[in-house]
Each structure stands twice: as structure tokens, then as C-alpha cells.
């Protein structure tokens, strides 16, 4: 039990290797925005928005993010900072009950699974960045054929390795390295995003895309779209896998958790908005349907960009944007098992990083080669290995992790209010959401996304 005793406030000895790692105040915000802004915003969000009705879906997503996402985000951050530890120890320290260590296990399994297919798609973005900048894609290209040839081969494994090497190299540097990396990349991301948005909005026909994205048609709303929007709000804010908890453990004690959670949630939402203002005008200007599914970012958009003057430049920038967003999220995903093994087994950071990176890479290989069918037989039932890991991580482990966080803060941890530092009024609202609203909705999302119930 000694392992789990709460350290005296910031004694600095609560990590293996002596001195505890810390973010600066802005460092946390940058790192957490880096985690939340990712392929979810640029790759999943556009195609589910296209699928579930455009602007009405975006509105739902916004409501879910503000009403449920940010309160759960705050709960994860509070657990991390209050328990001063990774998911392996934080909940156990705060409750004094070993059973909560199960959350740690769940979170590393979840983070491993997400990382395994996430690094594969991150690799695609690097490949497409190189292709576009080298002007290998042009007007005569068969974009769908190009994409399926690529993912049907073994090249994605090489790119997945590159992603793992970059991610591991950053995580090896610890909290301060992660902070530095995000402080360079997030501002670059914003500059590229704004530049692309201005260019795209000047295209002829861009207005129809803006309208599709921002003018809601409520007749398109279904029960299903509500649950998909909530599930995506969780994915987009990196909840349920201990990512924000792990980053929260590196936060300064004096920093206001409430405003940090608002900044991160607001940043993620703003990014989704700007990404939508790039993707929909581009597709509409070139007469492409946005509800195309996962191929949207790798087939429809490269085709659209290549039809623009200096398309290689804009298309290339688009993939750099995607790659940056993906890498900053990969770093936060890898940090979960790394911090876990440092806390739980007292490994040093180098050992923890190398072992988990190698494992993540190996677990990801079947994903890389199954999605495009390079190797037959990696299909079970309706899904490839890639789709199964996405399904199990995003639709089963993620809601389960989110539920544990809400129940823990809502019912078990008595000091949560003090750690969160909210005013009395906000605290009541927060607790109400965590006790009654969020668990109920999360259970519904789980029943729906796991396929147990049809709505
Ligand atoms: N939020 C990231 C995105 O939108 C992905 C991500 C990073 C994530 N860490 C996570 C998703 C933890 C779920 C849980 O792309």
C-alpha cells in the first residue's frame, strides 16, 4: 500500500528517478491542446459531419463538448493533479482503494490500442505530405486507386515506424520536451490553418460548403447522431484513456483547472470549426460529396487540392497540418503507458519509452497491413484488425474509461471540489453533470456504439 500513499504536496519524489516532472502553466495548455487536436478533428470529424447531416451535427458536437466534454475533462485533470500520478496510481492514492488501479490498466490498454491504429493513419499523412510536395500527384492521377494501392502495400508499416520513432524521441525528453515540442508545433499549426482557410474560402463555389457546415437542417438530426456526436466529443478531447489525467499530473498546483479546461475545450472546438471551414468549402468547390467516409482526407481532398493553381503547395500544407496534429496527439497517447510503467514498476523514462514504443509499433503492424488488405486473413467478421482495434478502443474502452472517471469524481473522491477550485455555484453544476447527466449519456453511447442497442 505504501506505493500509493499520497506524497506531501509537490515533494518532488512522486516519480521514479527522483525529481518530479512539471509543465509550465502555458505548457500544459499547449500540450493538452496538442493532444486533443488531432486526426479526430481533421479526419474523423469531417466525414462523420458529412454523414450525419452537416451543420446540425456540428451544433450537436458543440453542445456535447461544452456540456459533457469539458466537465469530464476537468474531472480527469483534477484526478491527475490531485493524485500526482499516472493512471496507475492516481485513483488509488485519492481513494485509498486498490480496486481503482483497474482504471490504470484499462487506460494503458486503451492508449495502446488507439496508438496502434492512430500511428498508422499518422503515417499516411506523412506519406501524402511527401507525395504532394514532390508533385507526384497531379491532374491525371487516379486518387482513389493511388490511396488503395498505398494502403494495400507494406509501405504504411515504414511510415508507422517513422511516426513511432519521432513520437518516442519526444516522449523520451519527458514533460519539458513534450512542452517544448507542442509550443513550437501548435502555433505553426494555427498559422498554416489560417493561411489555408483564407485561400480555400476564396475559391469559387466555397460558399455552398460553408452553408453545409454552418447552416443547420434539424430534420437531419437522429438519436444516433446525438450519440455519435457525444462519442466524438470524448475522442476529440482525448478523454477516457488517462491522457488528460497523465498530463494533469504535471500541472502546477496554482494553475486554475477550470480555466485550463475551458481553454483546451475551446481550442479544440475552434480547431474543429476552422478545419471544417477548410474541408467543406474545398470539397464543395470541386463538386465532391463530403459524406465519403474515411477516404475523404486522402482521396477527395488531394483531388480537390490538385485541381487548384499551386495545388501541390496547398495540398502539401494540408498534409503537414494533419501530420502535426497527429504527432502531438501520438505523443500524448504514448505518454500514458510510459508514465504508467514509470509509476507502477519504477522504470526510468528511457526504459519505459523504449519498451512501450517497441510494443506499440508491434501491436500496430497488423493494423497497418490489414486495413488495405496487404495481408489476407486479418479480418474477423465485419472488420479488419485495424477496424477492430478502433472499435474496441474508441467504442468500448473509451466510454468505459469516461464512466469510471465520472463515477470516481461524482461519488467516490470527496476532495474533488477543492482540487478543481470552482466557485460554489459552478461546483454544484459540475457535480450534477458528473453524477447524473454524464454517466447516463455515456452508458447510452456505450450501448449504441458497441452495437448492443439500436436507437
Ligand atoms: N484527441 C485526439 C484526436 O482528436 C486523439 C487522442 C489522443 C485520443 N489521445 C487520446 C483519443 C485519448 C482518445 C483518448 O485525434
Boltz pocket constraint, residues with backbone or C-beta under 6 A from the ligand:
constraints:
  - pocket:
      binder: B
      contacts: [[A, 35], [A, 36], [A, 37], [A, 38], [A, 39], [A, 40], [A, 41], [A, 114], [A, 234], [A, 235], [A, 236], [A, 237], [A, 238], [A, 239], [A, 240], [A, 241], [A, 243], [A, 329], [A, 330], [A, 332], [A, 333], [A, 398]]
      max_distance: 6.0
